[in-house]
Amino acid sequence: MSLKESNINNYIPKIPKIIDCRIEKTLNVIGGKWSFYVLRELFDGIKRFGELQRQINGVSPKALTDTLRHLETQGVLEREAFATVPVTVQYKLTPKGEDLHQILIEMKLWAAKWT
């Protein structure tokens, strides 16, 4: 299977026969703590690397790059590069990434209620 075919399969939702009780699979897809901030920003629309770095306080360029690569590999976001000097790169959520929005809203509501 080529990389292109692999990425296409990331966008096709599965119909589960049984639902695991574990959340580890979701957490592995989302990744580390910076992923939540990246997702938060991308829920508002397409962003460039510099925009994400400015809007996410405290993230280093390396941490942001690693997070974006992880989320792209997992099929959560897409990276589009433009042939400009310097190269312009923008990121947007895939349908798989947009499906995480409701989960994060619920987490935000829980935090508002209990913390």
Summary of the structure (lengths in Angstrom):
residues: 115
radius of gyration: 15.3
end to end distance: 45.8
largest distance: 49.6
contacts: 274
relative contact order: 0.16
helix: 54%
strand: 12%
